[in-house]
């Protein structure tokens, strides 16, 4: 079943798995400029 990005089958599974590390690294990247000046 194709998703909104047009992935299906194995590609859909790979896209889902790839989304997890994307957000794991994106959240600290976006929060670091906010947290760093406060901690100084």
Secondary structure, 3 states (H helix, E strand, C coil): CCCCCCCCCHHHHHHHHHHHHHHHHHHHHHHHHHHHHHHC
